[in-house]
Amino acid sequence: MIFNKDTAYKTAELLLQINAIKLNPKNPFTWASGWKSPIYCDNRMTLSFPAIRNYIRDEFAKIIEKEFGRPDVIAGVATGAIGMGALVAESLSLPFVYVRPEPKSHGRRNQIEGFLQKNQNIVVIEDLISTGMSSLQAVDALREAGANVKGMVAIFTYGFATAVDNFANANVNLLTLSDYDSLLQTAADRKYITEEEQNTLSEWRKSPSTWGVEVN
């Protein structure tokens, strides 16, 4: 769920301004999953714009302290949230670790990089939520290491029903700065998209796995 509606609209506008979110209903993108999509989101772009990255950092810090209390450690999900997670940890003067998708195949074979003790309270930073599976793999790794995961904060979520179910089943409280509905409203209000394109984007979200698939 989004933390604050005003923040959701402002964050969406900032992401659109720097093309971190690209909308192209007429020439859809292909995700790594194979899904055809009229939207592509790369929130790592925010790191290249100091004013925007600082805004996101500060909003994350506010959410963390208000909703989860002061944790012992901030964790970032590799690779997209390493940079922002480190910025948030620095802002809060807290230790930082990051979590790989899987353990390294060499050296110490770490999946969690950094110093982490059992029973420490952690808030996880993520850049983007689609189905939530990769984000929750990081949570599983932290829990297996003995950490107490207080929750997760992310920049943006597509708001897929499967993600809502996955986070509920994993008992992880997710808060985001912005979401798909806020994005569409902002994009339409600021004339980034036409009414027809807005309708296309709304239809895609209903069934992203089958949208744009040709039936023989």
C-alpha positions as CSV (number, residue, x, y, z in Angstrom):
1,M,0.0,0.0,0.0
2,I,1.1,3.6,-0.6
3,F,2.1,5.6,2.4
4,N,0.6,8.9,1.4
5,K,-1.4,9.9,-1.6
6,D,0.3,13.3,-2.1
7,T,3.7,11.6,-2.0
8,A,2.4,9.0,-4.5
9,Y,1.5,11.7,-7.0
10,K,4.7,13.7,-6.5
11,T,6.9,10.6,-6.8
12,A,5.1,9.5,-10.0
13,E,5.6,12.9,-11.5
14,L,9.3,12.9,-10.7
15,L,9.8,9.4,-12.1
16,L,8.0,10.5,-15.3
17,Q,10.1,13.7,-15.6
18,I,13.4,11.7,-15.7
19,N,12.0,8.9,-17.8
20,A,12.6,6.4,-15.0
21,I,9.1,5.2,-16.0
22,K,8.6,4.9,-19.7
23,L,5.1,4.5,-21.1
24,N,4.7,3.2,-24.7
25,P,1.4,1.4,-25.2
26,K,1.8,1.4,-29.0
27,N,5.3,-0.4,-28.9
28,P,5.2,-2.5,-25.8
29,F,8.3,-3.7,-24.0
30,T,9.2,-7.3,-23.3
31,W,10.0,-8.1,-19.7
32,A,12.5,-10.7,-18.6
33,S,9.6,-12.9,-17.7
34,G,8.4,-12.8,-21.3
35,W,5.4,-10.6,-20.5
36,K,4.5,-7.9,-23.0
37,S,4.1,-4.6,-21.3
38,P,3.2,-1.0,-22.3
39,I,5.3,0.3,-19.3
40,Y,8.9,-0.1,-18.2
41,C,10.2,1.1,-14.9
42,D,13.9,1.7,-14.1
43,N,14.1,3.4,-10.7
44,R,17.9,3.2,-10.7
45,M,17.7,6.3,-12.8
46,T,16.8,8.3,-9.7
47,L,20.4,7.9,-8.4
48,S,21.6,10.2,-11.3
49,F,19.5,13.1,-10.1
50,P,20.6,14.4,-6.7
51,A,17.4,16.4,-5.9
52,I,15.2,13.4,-6.7
53,R,17.3,10.8,-5.0
54,N,17.4,12.9,-1.9
55,Y,13.7,13.3,-1.9
56,I,13.2,9.6,-2.1
57,R,15.8,9.0,0.6
58,D,14.1,11.4,2.9
59,E,10.6,10.0,2.3
60,F,11.9,6.5,3.0
61,A,13.5,7.7,6.2
62,K,10.2,9.3,7.3
63,I,8.2,6.1,6.6
64,I,10.7,3.9,8.4
65,E,10.8,5.9,11.6
66,K,7.0,6.5,11.7
67,E,5.8,3.0,10.7
68,F,8.6,0.6,11.9
69,G,10.5,2.5,14.6
70,R,14.2,2.8,14.4
71,P,15.7,-0.5,13.1
72,D,19.1,-1.8,13.8
73,V,20.0,-2.3,10.2
74,I,18.9,-1.2,6.7
75,A,19.0,-3.9,4.0
76,G,18.9,-3.3,0.2
77,V,17.8,-5.8,-2.4
78,A,20.5,-6.3,-5.0
79,T,21.1,-4.8,-7.4
80,G,18.4,-2.2,-7.9
81,A,18.1,-1.0,-4.3
82,I,21.7,-1.1,-3.2
83,G,22.4,2.5,-3.9
84,M,19.2,3.9,-2.4
85,G,19.4,1.6,0.6
86,A,22.9,2.9,1.4
87,L,21.7,6.4,1.1
88,V,18.8,5.7,3.5
89,A,21.2,4.0,6.0
90,E,23.5,6.9,5.8
91,S,20.7,9.4,6.5
92,L,19.6,7.4,9.5
93,S,23.1,6.7,10.7
94,L,22.5,3.0,10.6
95,P,24.5,0.0,9.4
96,F,23.8,-1.3,5.9
97,V,23.8,-4.7,4.3
98,Y,22.6,-5.9,0.9
99,V,21.1,-9.2,-0.2
100,R,22.0,-11.1,-3.4
101,P,19.4,-13.1,-5.3
102,E,21.4,-16.2,-4.4
103,P,24.7,-17.0,-2.6
104,K,27.9,-16.3,-4.5
105,S,29.4,-19.4,-6.1
106,H,32.9,-18.6,-4.8
107,G,34.8,-17.1,-1.9
108,R,32.7,-17.0,1.3
109,R,29.6,-17.9,-0.7
110,N,27.7,-15.0,0.9
111,Q,24.1,-14.1,0.0
112,I,24.0,-11.3,2.5
113,E,26.9,-8.8,2.2
114,G,27.8,-6.8,5.3
115,F,27.8,-7.4,9.0
116,L,24.5,-8.8,10.4
117,Q,23.8,-10.3,13.8
118,K,21.0,-12.6,14.8
119,N,17.8,-11.0,16.2
120,Q,18.6,-7.5,14.8
121,N,15.6,-5.5,13.5
122,I,15.8,-4.8,9.8
123,V,13.8,-2.7,7.3
124,V,14.3,-3.8,3.7
125,I,14.6,-1.2,0.8
126,E,13.4,-2.2,-2.7
127,D,13.2,-0.1,-5.9
128,L,10.3,-1.9,-7.6
129,I,7.6,-4.4,-6.8
130,S,6.1,-6.5,-9.6
131,T,5.1,-10.0,-8.3
132,G,7.2,-9.5,-5.2
133,M,8.9,-12.9,-5.5
134,S,12.5,-11.6,-5.8
135,S,11.9,-9.1,-3.0
136,L,10.6,-11.8,-0.7
137,Q,13.5,-14.1,-1.5
138,A,15.7,-11.4,0.1
139,V,13.4,-11.4,3.1
140,D,13.7,-15.2,3.4
141,A,17.5,-15.0,3.3
142,L,17.5,-12.4,6.1
143,R,15.1,-14.4,8.2
144,E,17.2,-17.5,7.7
145,A,20.1,-15.5,9.0
146,G,18.2,-14.8,12.2
147,A,17.1,-11.2,11.4
148,N,13.8,-9.8,12.4
149,V,12.3,-8.2,9.3
150,K,10.1,-5.3,10.4
151,G,8.9,-4.5,6.9
152,M,9.8,-3.3,3.4
153,V,9.6,0.0,1.7
154,A,9.8,0.5,-2.1
155,I,9.7,3.3,-4.6
156,F,7.0,1.9,-6.8
157,T,4.6,-1.0,-7.1
158,Y,2.5,-2.2,-10.1
159,G,-0.1,-3.3,-7.5
160,F,-0.6,-6.8,-9.0
161,A,-3.0,-8.9,-7.0
162,T,-0.5,-11.7,-6.9
163,A,2.0,-9.4,-5.2
164,V,-0.5,-8.4,-2.5
165,D,-1.2,-12.1,-1.9
166,N,2.6,-13.0,-1.8
167,F,3.4,-10.3,0.8
168,A,0.4,-11.2,2.9
169,N,1.4,-14.9,2.8
170,A,4.9,-14.0,3.8
171,N,3.6,-11.7,6.6
172,V,5.6,-8.8,5.3
173,N,4.3,-5.2,5.7
174,L,5.0,-3.4,2.4
175,L,4.8,0.4,2.0
176,T,5.5,2.2,-1.2
177,L,6.1,5.8,-2.2
178,S,3.9,5.5,-5.4
179,D,1.8,3.0,-7.3
180,Y,0.3,2.2,-10.7
181,D,-3.0,4.0,-10.1
182,S,-1.2,7.2,-9.0
183,L,1.1,6.9,-12.0
184,L,-1.7,6.7,-14.5
185,Q,-3.6,9.6,-13.0
186,T,-0.5,11.8,-12.9
187,A,0.5,10.8,-16.5
188,A,-3.0,11.6,-17.8
189,D,-3.2,14.9,-15.8
190,R,0.3,16.0,-17.1
191,K,-0.5,14.9,-20.7
192,Y,2.2,12.3,-20.8
193,I,-0.5,9.9,-22.2
194,T,-3.8,10.3,-24.1
195,E,-7.1,9.0,-22.8
196,E,-6.8,6.0,-25.2
197,E,-3.4,5.2,-23.9
198,Q,-4.6,5.4,-20.3
199,N,-7.3,2.9,-21.1
200,T,-4.7,0.6,-22.7
201,L,-2.5,0.8,-19.6
202,S,-5.5,0.1,-17.4
203,E,-6.4,-3.0,-19.4
204,W,-2.8,-4.3,-19.2
205,R,-2.8,-4.3,-15.5
206,K,-5.9,-6.6,-15.4
207,S,-4.0,-9.5,-16.9
208,P,-0.3,-8.6,-17.6
209,S,0.7,-12.2,-18.3
210,T,-1.7,-12.6,-21.3
211,W,-1.8,-9.0,-22.6
212,G,-0.5,-8.6,-26.1
213,V,-0.3,-12.4,-26.6
214,E,-1.5,-13.5,-30.0
215,V,-3.9,-16.4,-30.0
216,N,-3.7,-18.7,-32.9
